[in-house]
């Protein structure tokens, strides 16, 4: 009767919730209803769940709860049946241009091996960048909106190529709606650069791990000195410049010894940043990797952050990326059964023009798909990535309650940690699930407070089931 892949129960900050996986219905339950569903989950028997509820709450309440749960099931709000799924024909729509295999920082956790991806320092030529834009435009049939992410290393080390590439794309392919993003450590930002990016609607991701004490643990120059004092004023200036338009995220990374994420996120908010993201490091390096014993700490941290986040919205609305859940107006399930599209919808191009499934595979020779001059030559590998992007091709994902929120997780993380793009990174999955629970709680509480949350669907029944 109780299929954990269809309904997920979770307590949060003294309240009780149930989320229906297929419909997206989010229910806030009283303790008696939660108890009944919890016992139904444990015993897989309606009769036993009813009897246990009767013993604790009395026959009348137990009967009322059972009738209501049956009604919710009948209405498709709980244990709703899954629709038919099929693998979509994924078509290229976005590209990461790794314009710099070089960096002026020496961040200790850098997956790109301090910017050069384990090779020699290199900058992408404009000829390669042009060929990449041509490849994207000509291999995305039916796509009007195309996305280009400038990445590194530090992409602003090659700003002239970034600038010329944006101009080339807009002038050459005027029938396309180009969306550009750049990820930078902030050290080379200037008024000239920011004005160009802003005027050309280039979104910007700014790397900052928290306050000075947190940031300077790992985000350091090549000589080991901290970077906060240099980058903070520049990042702040960009945030002020974009205060009304948005178009930026301050993105941090946390590690085994910087787990106080609630404080870190609130510090970033209190610095005046309105758009914030904080990601766990993904590495096998023992000193800094997130470990299983860290998960209980992180669960409390995400709960604390969710509570503080809700309370702070009463004064001023702001955005923590991982508390964004699109349950109402967002993509249909058919779209959510596919991952990020790495290797198919999304590719990365290295400075020499080589094509990889995404920026995190850059430099891993066995994952090279081809190049921008001759196209995709390793069709077999691309087909493997196509299969891996369909979450039901991953056994653990197919049964997971969180499958339609994460769409099967990160293939690069799977590869780095398990050597297999089909095998989910377990710790990453656990973090993802605790973030989703926190996000569901946030969505419910903001709705309750009357703060508009257009991405939330909440089913309302009697007082015990909101």
C-alpha positions as CSV (number, residue, x, y, z in Angstrom):
1,X,0.0,0.0,0.0
2,X,2.6,2.6,1.0
3,X,5.0,3.2,-1.9
4,X,7.9,5.4,-0.8
5,X,8.5,6.4,-4.4
6,X,5.1,8.0,-4.5
7,X,4.8,9.8,-1.2
8,X,7.4,11.3,1.1
9,X,6.8,12.1,4.8
10,X,9.0,14.5,6.8
11,X,8.9,16.5,10.0
12,X,10.3,20.0,9.9
13,X,10.6,22.6,12.7
14,X,7.9,20.9,14.7
15,X,5.5,20.6,11.8
16,X,4.6,17.6,9.7
17,X,4.5,17.4,5.9
18,X,3.7,14.9,3.1
19,X,4.6,15.5,-0.5
20,X,3.0,13.6,-3.4
21,X,5.9,12.9,-5.8
22,X,3.9,12.7,-9.0
23,X,1.3,15.5,-8.5
24,X,3.6,17.8,-6.5
25,X,0.9,18.3,-3.8
26,X,2.3,19.5,-0.5
27,X,0.3,18.7,2.6
28,X,0.8,20.2,6.1
29,X,-0.5,17.6,8.5
30,X,-1.6,17.5,12.2
31,X,0.3,15.1,14.4
32,X,-2.5,12.4,14.3
33,X,-2.7,12.3,10.5
34,X,1.1,12.2,10.2
35,X,1.1,9.4,12.8
36,X,-1.3,7.4,10.7
37,X,0.6,7.8,7.5
38,X,3.9,7.1,9.3
39,X,2.4,3.8,10.6
40,X,1.1,3.0,7.2
41,X,4.6,3.5,5.9
42,X,6.1,1.3,8.6
43,X,3.6,-1.5,8.5
44,X,2.3,-1.3,4.9
45,X,-1.1,-2.2,6.3
46,X,-4.2,0.0,6.5
47,X,-5.6,-2.1,9.3
48,X,-2.5,-2.0,11.4
49,X,-2.1,1.8,10.9
50,X,-5.7,2.3,11.8
51,X,-5.4,0.2,15.0
52,X,-2.2,1.9,16.1
53,X,-3.8,5.3,15.5
54,X,-7.0,4.3,17.4
55,X,-4.9,3.2,20.4
56,X,-3.2,6.6,20.5
57,X,-5.9,9.0,19.4
58,X,-9.2,7.1,19.8
59,X,-11.5,5.4,17.3
60,X,-13.4,8.6,16.1
61,X,-10.2,10.4,15.1
62,X,-8.7,7.3,13.6
63,X,-11.8,6.8,11.4
64,X,-11.9,10.5,10.4
65,X,-8.2,10.3,9.4
66,X,-8.6,7.1,7.4
67,X,-11.6,8.5,5.5
68,X,-9.7,11.7,4.7
69,X,-6.6,9.9,3.5
70,X,-8.8,7.7,1.3
71,X,-10.4,10.8,-0.1
72,X,-7.0,12.4,-0.8
73,X,-5.9,9.2,-2.6
74,X,-9.2,9.2,-4.6
75,X,-8.7,12.8,-5.6
76,X,-5.1,12.1,-6.8
77,X,-3.5,14.3,-4.1
78,X,-1.8,11.4,-2.3
79,X,-0.3,8.3,-4.0
80,X,-1.2,9.7,-7.4
81,X,-0.4,7.5,-10.4
82,X,2.6,8.3,-12.5
83,X,1.9,9.4,-16.1
84,X,3.6,7.7,-19.0
85,X,7.2,8.7,-19.5
86,X,9.3,8.7,-22.6
87,X,12.8,9.8,-23.4
88,X,12.7,13.1,-25.3
89,X,14.9,13.8,-28.3
90,X,17.3,16.2,-26.6
91,X,18.6,19.0,-28.9
92,X,21.7,21.2,-28.2
93,X,20.7,24.5,-26.6
94,X,23.6,25.6,-24.4
95,X,27.4,25.7,-24.4
96,X,30.1,26.4,-21.8
97,X,33.0,28.2,-23.4
98,X,36.1,27.6,-21.3
99,X,37.9,30.6,-22.5
100,X,40.7,30.4,-20.0
101,X,42.6,27.4,-18.8
102,X,44.4,29.7,-16.4
103,X,43.6,31.5,-13.2
104,X,45.2,34.1,-10.9
105,X,43.8,32.3,-7.8
106,X,45.0,29.1,-6.2
107,X,41.8,27.9,-4.5
108,X,42.5,24.8,-2.6
109,X,39.3,22.9,-3.5
110,X,39.3,23.8,-7.2
111,X,38.0,20.9,-9.4
112,X,39.8,22.5,-12.3
113,X,43.2,22.0,-10.6
114,X,43.7,25.7,-10.0
115,X,42.4,26.6,-13.4
116,X,44.3,24.7,-16.1
117,X,42.4,21.4,-15.7
118,X,45.6,19.4,-15.2
119,X,47.3,20.6,-18.4
120,X,49.2,23.7,-19.4
121,X,47.8,27.2,-19.1
122,X,45.9,28.3,-22.2
123,X,43.5,31.0,-23.5
124,X,40.9,30.4,-26.1
125,X,41.5,32.2,-29.4
126,X,38.7,34.2,-31.1
127,X,38.9,31.7,-34.0
128,X,38.0,28.8,-31.7
129,X,35.3,30.9,-30.0
130,X,33.8,31.8,-33.4
131,X,33.8,28.2,-34.5
132,X,32.1,27.3,-31.2
133,X,29.3,29.8,-31.7
134,X,28.9,28.6,-35.3
135,X,28.6,25.0,-34.1
136,X,26.0,25.9,-31.4
137,X,23.9,28.0,-33.8
138,X,24.0,25.4,-36.6
139,X,23.4,22.3,-34.4
140,X,20.4,23.5,-32.5
141,X,17.5,23.1,-35.0
142,X,14.3,24.6,-33.7
143,X,15.9,26.4,-30.8
144,X,15.4,30.1,-30.7
145,X,17.0,30.7,-27.3
146,X,20.6,29.7,-27.0
147,X,22.8,30.0,-23.9
148,X,26.5,30.5,-23.6
149,X,28.4,30.4,-20.3
150,X,31.9,31.9,-20.2
151,X,34.0,29.9,-17.7
152,X,37.5,29.1,-16.6
153,X,39.9,29.2,-14.9
154,X,39.2,32.9,-14.7
155,X,37.4,34.0,-17.9
156,X,38.2,37.7,-17.4
157,X,41.8,36.8,-18.1
158,X,40.5,36.6,-21.7
159,X,38.0,39.4,-21.6
160,X,38.7,40.6,-25.2
161,X,37.7,37.2,-26.6
162,X,34.6,37.2,-24.3
163,X,33.7,40.6,-25.6
164,X,34.2,39.8,-29.3
165,X,32.4,36.5,-29.0
166,X,29.3,38.1,-27.6
167,X,29.3,40.7,-30.4
168,X,29.9,38.0,-33.0
169,X,27.0,35.9,-31.8
170,X,24.6,38.8,-31.7
171,X,25.6,40.2,-35.1
172,X,25.9,36.9,-37.0
173,X,22.9,35.0,-35.7
174,X,20.2,37.7,-35.2
175,X,17.4,35.2,-35.4
176,X,18.6,33.6,-32.1
177,X,17.8,34.9,-28.6
178,X,21.2,34.8,-27.0
179,X,21.6,34.5,-23.2
180,X,25.1,34.9,-21.8
181,X,26.5,34.1,-18.3
182,X,30.0,34.5,-17.0
183,X,31.4,33.0,-13.8
184,X,34.3,35.0,-12.2
185,X,36.3,35.2,-9.0
186,X,35.7,39.0,-9.2
187,X,39.4,40.0,-9.0
188,X,39.6,41.5,-12.4
189,X,36.3,43.3,-12.5
190,X,36.3,47.0,-13.5
191,X,33.7,49.5,-14.3
192,X,34.4,49.0,-18.0
193,X,34.0,45.3,-17.8
194,X,30.8,45.4,-15.7
195,X,29.3,48.1,-17.9
196,X,29.9,46.0,-21.0
197,X,28.4,42.9,-19.3
198,X,25.4,44.8,-18.0
199,X,24.7,46.5,-21.3
200,X,24.8,43.2,-23.1
201,X,22.5,41.5,-20.6
202,X,25.2,39.1,-19.4
203,X,24.3,37.4,-16.1
204,X,27.2,37.1,-13.7
205,X,28.1,34.5,-11.1
206,X,30.4,35.9,-8.5
207,X,32.5,33.5,-6.3
208,X,32.6,34.2,-2.6
209,X,32.5,31.7,0.2
210,X,31.3,33.9,3.0
211,X,32.9,36.4,5.3
212,X,36.6,37.0,5.4
213,X,37.4,34.2,7.8
214,X,35.4,31.6,5.8
215,X,36.3,32.8,2.3
216,X,40.1,33.0,3.0
217,X,40.4,29.4,4.2
218,X,40.3,28.1,0.6
219,X,39.9,31.0,-1.8
220,X,43.4,32.2,-1.9
221,X,46.0,33.6,-4.3
222,X,48.8,31.5,-5.7
223,X,51.0,32.7,-2.7
224,X,48.4,31.4,-0.2
225,X,47.1,34.8,0.9
226,X,43.4,35.4,1.2
227,X,41.4,37.0,-1.6
228,X,38.5,38.6,0.4
229,X,39.9,42.1,0.8
230,X,40.4,42.4,-3.0
231,X,37.2,40.8,-4.3
232,X,34.6,41.9,-1.8
233,X,34.4,45.6,-2.8
234,X,34.3,44.6,-6.5
235,X,31.5,42.0,-6.0
236,X,29.6,44.4,-3.8
237,X,29.8,47.1,-6.5
238,X,28.3,44.7,-9.1
239,X,25.5,43.8,-6.7
240,X,24.7,47.5,-6.1
241,X,24.8,48.2,-9.9
242,X,22.4,45.3,-10.5
243,X,20.2,45.9,-7.5
244,X,17.1,46.6,-9.6
245,X,17.7,44.4,-12.6
246,X,19.1,41.3,-10.8
247,X,21.2,39.2,-13.2
248,X,23.7,38.0,-10.7
249,X,24.4,35.3,-8.1
250,X,26.9,35.3,-5.3
251,X,28.0,31.6,-5.2
252,X,30.0,30.0,-2.4
253,X,31.4,26.6,-1.7
254,X,31.4,24.8,1.7
255,X,33.6,22.0,2.9
256,X,34.0,19.6,5.7
257,X,35.3,22.3,8.0
258,X,33.0,25.1,6.9
259,X,29.7,23.5,7.6
260,X,28.0,26.5,9.3
261,X,26.0,27.2,6.2
262,X,23.1,29.0,7.9
263,X,25.5,31.6,9.2
264,X,27.4,31.8,5.9
265,X,24.3,32.4,3.8
266,X,22.9,34.9,6.3
267,X,26.2,36.7,6.4
268,X,26.1,37.0,2.6
269,X,22.6,38.3,2.8
270,X,23.5,40.8,5.5
271,X,26.3,42.0,3.2
272,X,23.5,43.2,0.9
273,X,23.5,40.4,-1.6
274,X,20.1,39.5,-2.8
275,X,20.8,36.4,-4.9
276,X,22.8,33.7,-3.2
277,X,23.9,30.1,-3.8
278,X,26.0,27.8,-1.7
279,X,27.2,24.4,-2.9
280,X,29.0,21.5,-1.2
281,X,32.5,20.7,-2.4
282,X,32.7,17.5,-4.4
283,X,36.1,15.9,-4.1
284,X,37.8,12.8,-2.9
285,X,40.4,14.9,-0.9
286,X,40.0,13.6,2.6
287,X,40.7,16.9,4.4
288,X,37.9,18.9,2.8
289,X,35.4,16.4,1.4
290,X,31.8,16.2,2.9
291,X,31.6,13.0,4.9
292,X,28.6,10.9,6.1
293,X,29.1,12.1,9.6
294,X,28.7,15.6,8.4
295,X,25.1,15.0,7.1
296,X,23.4,15.2,10.5
297,X,25.1,18.6,11.0
298,X,24.0,19.8,7.6
299,X,20.4,18.7,8.1
300,X,20.2,20.9,11.2
301,X,22.0,23.7,9.3
302,X,19.5,23.6,6.4
303,X,16.6,23.6,8.9
304,X,18.1,26.5,10.8
305,X,18.6,28.4,7.5
306,X,15.1,27.7,6.3
307,X,13.6,29.2,9.5
308,X,15.9,32.3,9.3
309,X,15.2,32.6,5.6
310,X,11.4,32.7,6.1
311,X,11.7,35.2,9.0
312,X,13.9,37.5,7.0
313,X,11.5,37.6,4.1
314,X,9.1,39.6,6.2
315,X,11.4,42.6,6.0
316,X,12.9,42.2,2.5
317,X,12.5,39.5,-0.1
318,X,15.7,37.8,-1.3
319,X,16.7,34.6,-3.0
320,X,18.6,31.6,-1.9
321,X,18.9,29.4,-5.0
322,X,18.3,26.0,-3.4
323,X,15.0,27.2,-1.8
324,X,13.6,27.8,-5.3
325,X,11.1,25.0,-6.1
326,X,8.8,25.3,-9.1
327,X,5.9,23.1,-8.2
328,X,3.1,25.0,-9.9
329,X,4.0,27.1,-12.9
330,X,7.2,25.1,-13.8
331,X,8.1,22.4,-16.2
332,X,5.8,19.4,-16.6
333,X,7.1,16.0,-15.4
334,X,8.1,15.0,-18.9
335,X,10.7,17.8,-18.8
336,X,11.8,17.0,-15.2
337,X,12.6,13.4,-16.0
338,X,15.7,14.6,-17.9
339,X,18.8,16.0,-16.2
340,X,20.9,19.0,-17.1
341,X,21.5,17.6,-20.6
342,X,25.2,17.2,-20.3
343,X,26.7,15.8,-23.5
344,X,23.6,16.4,-25.5
345,X,21.6,19.6,-24.7
346,X,24.7,21.1,-23.1
347,X,28.4,20.8,-24.0
348,X,31.6,22.4,-23.0
349,X,34.4,23.7,-25.3
350,X,38.0,23.8,-24.1
351,X,40.5,26.4,-25.4
352,X,41.7,24.2,-28.2
353,X,38.1,23.6,-29.4
354,X,37.7,20.1,-27.9
355,X,34.1,19.3,-26.9
356,X,33.3,17.7,-23.6
357,X,30.0,16.7,-22.0
358,X,30.2,19.6,-19.5
359,X,32.9,21.9,-18.0
360,X,33.6,19.5,-15.2
361,X,34.7,16.8,-17.7
362,X,37.0,19.2,-19.4
363,X,40.5,17.7,-19.6
364,X,39.3,14.1,-19.0
365,X,40.5,12.7,-22.3
366,X,38.3,9.6,-22.2
367,X,35.2,11.9,-22.1
368,X,36.1,14.0,-25.2
369,X,33.2,14.0,-27.6
370,X,34.8,15.7,-30.6
371,X,35.7,19.3,-31.5
372,X,34.0,22.4,-32.8
373,X,35.6,22.0,-36.3
374,X,34.6,18.4,-37.0
375,X,31.7,18.0,-34.7
376,X,30.8,15.1,-32.4
377,X,32.8,12.1,-33.4
378,X,32.4,9.9,-30.3
379,X,28.7,9.1,-31.0
380,X,28.8,6.1,-28.7
381,X,29.8,8.2,-25.7
382,X,27.2,10.8,-26.5
383,X,24.5,8.2,-26.6
384,X,25.7,7.0,-23.2
385,X,25.2,10.5,-21.9
386,X,21.8,10.7,-23.6
387,X,20.8,7.6,-21.7
388,X,22.2,8.8,-18.4
389,X,20.2,12.0,-18.7
390,X,17.0,10.1,-18.5
391,X,16.5,9.6,-14.8
392,X,14.6,6.3,-15.1
393,X,17.8,4.7,-16.6
394,X,19.4,5.1,-13.2
395,X,18.0,2.5,-10.8
396,X,18.4,4.5,-7.6
397,X,16.9,7.6,-9.1
398,X,13.8,5.7,-10.5
399,X,12.7,4.8,-7.0
400,X,13.7,8.0,-5.2
401,X,11.0,10.4,-3.9
402,X,13.1,13.4,-4.9
403,X,13.5,12.4,-8.5
404,X,11.4,15.1,-10.1
405,X,13.2,17.8,-8.1
406,X,16.8,17.0,-8.9
407,X,16.1,15.2,-12.3
408,X,18.7,12.6,-11.6
409,X,21.5,14.6,-10.2
410,X,24.9,15.6,-11.5
411,X,26.6,13.2,-14.0
412,X,30.0,14.9,-13.4
413,X,29.7,14.3,-9.6
414,X,28.7,10.7,-10.3
415,X,31.8,10.3,-12.5
416,X,34.2,12.0,-10.1
417,X,33.1,10.1,-7.0
418,X,32.0,6.8,-8.4
419,X,33.7,6.5,-11.9
420,X,30.2,5.9,-13.4
421,X,27.8,8.5,-14.7
422,X,24.9,6.1,-14.0
423,X,25.7,5.7,-10.3
424,X,24.5,8.6,-8.1
425,X,26.9,10.2,-5.6
426,X,25.3,9.1,-2.3
427,X,26.3,12.1,-0.1
428,X,25.3,14.5,-2.8
429,X,21.9,12.8,-3.0
430,X,21.4,13.1,0.8
431,X,22.3,16.8,0.7
432,X,19.9,17.3,-2.2
433,X,17.1,15.7,-0.3
434,X,17.6,17.7,2.8
435,X,17.6,20.9,0.7
436,X,14.4,19.9,-1.0
437,X,12.7,19.3,2.4
438,X,13.8,22.7,3.5
439,X,12.6,24.3,0.3
440,X,9.2,22.7,0.6
441,X,8.9,24.0,4.2
442,X,9.9,27.5,3.0
443,X,7.4,27.4,0.2
444,X,4.6,26.5,2.7
445,X,5.5,29.0,5.3
446,X,5.8,31.9,2.8
447,X,2.4,31.0,1.4
448,X,1.0,30.9,5.0
449,X,2.5,34.4,5.6
450,X,0.9,35.8,2.5
451,X,4.2,36.3,0.8
452,X,3.7,35.5,-2.9
453,X,5.4,32.3,-3.9
454,X,4.3,31.7,-7.5
455,X,6.2,28.4,-7.8
456,X,4.3,26.6,-5.0
457,X,1.3,24.4,-5.2
458,X,-0.4,23.6,-1.9
459,X,-3.4,21.4,-1.4
460,X,-5.8,22.5,1.3
461,X,-8.2,20.2,3.0
462,X,-9.5,20.3,6.6
463,X,-7.6,22.0,9.4
464,X,-5.4,19.0,10.0
465,X,-4.4,18.8,6.3
466,X,-3.5,22.2,4.8
